[in-house]
């Protein structure tokens, strides 16, 4: 059946889609020796049949300095599937520090995108009273929604910017007046169940400077999930995950099956995975299903080092969960056929802070060896991850946020981050490094740079939301 509109009708249809050939990554110069240069969007060739495989084939510089490009989304995705008037042709690229939002034309020349529109910070601030944008998702009605984390003084304030899907002007706030959670970060919606759930990083005035554990103790970081009435745009429930167990819940993913009323969220500082779900009463609850123990260490800033779960993904068939422990350096693969009892089936170390040749010593444990690919050491730790639609390839980058990169991995700020690719055993579980693929962002023409989130032009496991309404069922 021919595709009508952007994306795919179902997640399983997406798994049958074409193999990715290029990806886009924002590259950041803040907190490096090249901070006087603008951030840029890199196009990377990931087609093994191409002569430029595993290289940056285009760089789109931004016109301003100090933006801190971070995450990105689309103007249209599978939530608009079935609407032939919609087209996935603009990458939405918010700037974490400047609050500027770039709209990138990826359709005219996918290999060499261009800037189509810029939403200036003043427009965002004047129309919404919000700053520090993070996650962007397209909506089924054609609008674009971007989560935010700060007020005009960059104190903690969760909220959402609503952009017009045609001219990209700021329409205002998505949330109803007075319905702002204390903290913001990521979000995932599912209109089929009239729900959206958002997560919490912390106060921009705290995390933008780097991480201070005392500021978590002083209440400047979050530990809750915020449950929204999707139709009314109102905050209806707060799920406290616990100060100790649910510290800093970041990336959140519903299962891709739109009939499912559950999903998973990664708590960074406590290094736990929580399952959230709809109860028989009709409200929502959460339970811890994976716990990554902190490691007792010597020669580090604290006596114990958390894994620091910073990104999570769910495969399109809802069979596997993947997440990265940025400080420990490993990526883990879990079979989540039983979401209440995930089973570890794959693990691979990519950099990290506990390599056996470093200053940090782990008490009572064997430490992983540093990773070298093509003779080059991988600096930083496994961080942003993106899975191919068929679930067989996992792409990895090593930069988190330049301020925290500088604090925890200063060598990466000096030498640049890296992008790698991991092969996935989708039958039995298992992860292995593809040593034929390495993008070393330390060799960029303008100097070492920090590359962050990975996006496919045709949509991926973290950009697209499936609605499965009755209208779609008739396609």
N, C-alpha and C positions, 0 to 999 in steps of 0.2 A: 504493500500500500504506500503510495507516494506521501512524503512528508508535506504537511500543510503548515506553513509558519515555521518558526525557529525550533531547534532542538528535536526532541523525540517524544513520541506519545507515551512511552513507558520506560522505566529504567532498563528493563530487559531488552527493549529495542535499541537503547543507547549502546548496550554491550556489543551489538552487532554492527555498530557504526564503523566508519573508516579509521584506520590507524592514524594517530597524530603525526604530523610532519614538521610542524614548527610549534614553538611555545613562546610566550611573552613573559618577561621578568622585569620588574622595576629595579633599577640600580641606583644606589644611594651613596652620596659623597659626604654627607654630614658625619662629623666625628672621625674623619680620615684626614690624611695630610693634604688631600685635594678638596677640602671643604669649600674652596673658592670656586668650585666648578658646579654646574647644575646637575641634578639627577637626570636620568634618562631611562627610557623604556628599551630593553634589549629584545631582539628577535633571535631566537636560537634554533638552529636546524637540528631536528631530532630524527630525521629520516636516514636510516642506515644505508639506503641506496644512493644517497646524495653525495656528491664530491665535497660538499661543505659540512658534512655530518659532524656534530659535536663542536660547532663553532658559532660565534655570534656573527650573524650575517647583516644586521642592521642595528643602528642606535638612533633613537629619537630623543634629542635633548630637550628638556623643559626650558622655558624662557626666563625662569626665576631661579634664584639661589635658595638653598635651605628648606626646600619643601618637605623632605622626608617622605617620598613616595612609599607606599606600604602595601596595602591589599587592593584588589581590583574586582570588578564584576562586569556585568553586561547590561546593555539597554533592553535586551530581550533574551529570553531563554526558554526552556521547555515549559515553563509556566504559561507561556503564550502560545504553545503549540496548538494548532487548529485555527489560528487566526492568520490568514495569508497576508494581511496588511502589515504584520510585524516582521522585522528582519533583525537578526543578530549582526549588527554592523558597527557598533560603537562600544569601545571598552571604557568603562567608568573607572577613573583612577584618582581616588581621593589622596590628599597629602596630609599626613598625620600631624605635622607641626604647623604648617602655614594655614591649614583649613581650606586650601585651594582645591578645586576639583577639576581635573582635566577630562575632557571627552575626546577619545582617540578614535579616528577613522581607521578601522581595520579592514574595510571592504574594498576600497579603491585599489589598494595594493597590500595584501596581507603580509608580504615579506617586508614592506617598508611603510609602516603605519604613519599617520600624520595627525597633528592636532586639529580637531574640528571645532572645538569650543572650549572656553575656559570659564568656569564659575568662580568668580573672584571671592576672596574671603569676606569682604564687606557685605556682599549680597547674602551670603549664608548667615552672617552674624545679625544683620539688620532684620531679616525675615524670620529667623528662628531663635535667635538668642543662644545658639549652640556653637561649639568649636570641637576640634580634634576628631575628625571623621575617621571611621574605620571600615566596617563591612558594608558592601553595597550589594543589593539584590534587585533584580527586576521584578515587577509585580504583574499579575495576570492582566491587569487593565492597561498596561503599557507604561505606567509610571515607574520611577526608580526610587528606591528607599535606601538611605545610608544611615547607619548607626553612628552616634557620636558619644563622646565621653566627658566633655567639659562645658562649662558656662562661659560667659564672656571674659571672666578673669581666669579661666582655665582651672577653676575648682571643679570638684566632682559633680557631674550632672549627666545622667543618661537621657538620651533623646534620639529623635530620628528626623533626618532631612528628607523631604519629598521633592523630587525633581520631576518636571514635566518631561514626558518621554519623547516629545517632538522637538521642542526648542531648548530643552535642558535648563530652563529657568527654574529658580527656587519657588515652589508653590507654597511652602511653609513647613510647619511641623506635621508629621504623621500622627503623633500621639495627641490624645485629647488634652485640653488645657488642664494643667495641674497633675497630670499623670506622668511624672518623671521619676524613674528609680534613682537611687543615690548614685549608682555607677552604671556605666555602659561598656559594651565591647562588641560581641558577636550576636547574631540572631538567626533564627530559622523559623519559617512560618508554614502552616498547613491549613489553608482555608477549609478543607474538607472537614476538619474537626474544630473550626472556628478558634484557632489558637496560634499564638506566636510565643516563643520563649527566647528571652535575651539573657546574656551573661554579663559578668562584671570583671573588669581589670582593676582600675583604681583611679585615684585623683591624678589628673595630668600634672598638677604641680608637684606630685611625688614621683611618678614613674618616668616622666620626661627627663629628669635629672639623673636617673640611675636607680638601682634598687637598694633601699635601706631597710633591713628587717624590722627596725624599730618603728618605721612608718606603717608596716602591716599591723604591728601590735597596737599602734595608736589609731587604728580604724581607717587608714587612708587607702585600703584595698578591700575588694569585695569577697564574699563567700556565699553568694546566693544566686538562685535562678529566679527570673522575673517572668511571670506567666500573664499573657495578655489576651483580652477578648479581641479577636481579629476584626470583627465587624464594627465594634464600637470604639476601637483604638484605645481601650482603657486597661489599666493595670489592675488585674483582679486577684493575684495571688503572688506571694513571695515564698520561695522554698529555701530555707536556710540550710545549707549543706554542712554547716559547722565550722567554727573558727579554725579548728585543727585539721579536720578531715576534708573540708571543702575550700581550701585556701586558693583564691584567685581562679575561678572557673573561666576558662577562655573559650576555646573552639567548641561549638555545639553542633550536633548533627542528628536530625531525625533519621530513622530508617528511610530509605528511598521509596519503598512501597507506600503510597499515599493512604492506604487503608490502615497502616500501622499507627498505633497511638503510643509510640515509645521511641527512644533514641538514646544517645550517649553524649556525655560532656567530659572534657578533660580539665582537671583542676591542677594548675601549674605548680604552685608552691608545695602543696601537700602531695603531689604526684599520685593522684587517684583518678580513676574513671568511675563516674556515676551513671547509672541507668535512670532515666526519668520516664515516667509512664502515667497514663490516665487511669484513675482508680474507678472502682465500681460506683462510687458516689458522684463521679463526674468531675472531681478536682484532679490535681496533679501531685505526684509525689516522686521521691528519688531515693535510690539505694546505692551504696558503694558496691561495685562488682570487681574492681581490680585495684590493687594496692601495690605501688612500687616503693619498697623500703628505701629510706635515705641511707647513705653509706657513711660509716664512721671514718673520718679522714684526719690527716695531719697536714700541716703547711697550707691550709686554706683559710678563708675568711671566717668560717664557722666550723665547729667540731663535727657537724654532720652536713652532708651534701645531698640535697634532694635531686631526683631525676630531672625535674622541671619539664613536665609535659607541656609542650607548646603548640603542637598541631596534631589533629586527629582526622582520619578519613574512614568512611565506610564504603566498601566495594558496592558497585551498582546492584549486585544480586543480594545485598544485605548479608552476605556470608562471612566476610572478614572485616575486622577492625584493624586499623594501622595507627600507630602514634609514635611520636619522637620524644625522647628524653634528651633535651638539649645539653644539659650539663653532664650527664653520664655518657651521652654520645650514641646511644643505641636507638634503633628503630625496632618496634615489636609488631608482630602480626598475631592476631587472636581469631580463632574460630568463634563466631558469635551466633551460631545456629541456635543455641540456647543463650539468649541475651542476659539471663540472670547468672549464668555460669560460663563466662568466656574461658577459652582454653588456649594457652600460648602454643603456637605452632611454628613460629619463625622469629628470628632475632639476628640483627647484624649491627656491628659497631662502626660508626663513621665519625671519626674524630672524638671530641669530648674532652672533659677536664681530668679524666682519671687514667690517661694512658701511662703505661709503665715506665716511660722514659722522662716523665715530667716531675715537677717538684711535689705534687700532691701524692700522698701515700694513703691507700685505702687499708684500714686496719683489718687484718684477718682474711683478706680476699685476694685472689689473683687478679691482676689488672690487665685490661686489654692492651694490645700493642697499638702504636700509632698507625694510621692508615696512610700509605703512600700509593699514588696512582700515577703511572708514567713518570716515576721518579720524583713526584712532587708530593709534599706532605699536605694533608688536608687539615687546615686550620678551622677552628670553630667546632661545632657539633651538629649532628643531624637536627634540622629544624623544620622548615616548610617542606611538606611532602605533597605530591600530586600523583594520582593513580591513573593509568590509562583506562579508557572506557571498558576494554575487555579484561581489565584487572591483572594483566601480565607484566606490566612495567611500572615501577614506582620511581618518580623523579624526586630528587632531594636537593635542597639548598641549605646553607649553613649559617646564614645571618638571621638574627631575631629582630632587633631594632638597634639602630646605630649607638644609642646611648648605653644600652646594656651590652652590646658587642664590645664597646670600648672598655667596659668595666670587667667583663668576664673573659673575653678573648681579645686582648689588645693586639696580639700577633695577627689576628685576622684583619683588624683595621689597617695594619701595616702591609700585609701581604695580599689582602683581598679574599673574598669568600669563594666558594666553589659550588658547582652543580654536578651531581652525579646521578647515575641510574642503577636501580636495583632490579634484578629479575625476580619474578614472583612465581612460586609453584602454587597454582590455583586449585590443584586437585588434593594435595595432601598438606599443603602449607610448607613454607620455607622461603628464605630470602638469600640471594647471592649477588655479589657485586658484578656488574658488567664493566670490566676493565677497559673496554674499547671506547667508553664514553666518559669524558671529563671536560667540563668547561671551567677553565681557570680564570676567574675574574681579577686575578692579580696581574694579568698580562694585558689588560685593556689599554687602548691607545692613550687615554687621558690619565692613566694611572690606576692603581688598585681600587676596587669599588666593592660595595656590599650589595649583592643580589638577593632578592627576597622571594615573594610569592610567585608561583608558577601557574600560568593560565594557558589553556588550549583554545584556539579560535572557535572550535565547534562545541565548546562547553565541556564540563568535567564533573567530577564527583562532588565538588564543593561549590560550584557556581549554579547548578541547575536544580530547581525544585519541581516536582511532578505533582499535578493536581488531581488527575483522574476523575474529572467531573462527568456527569451524565452526557454532557455535550461532547466531551472527548471520546466517550465510549461509542458514540455513533459514527466516528470518523472511519 
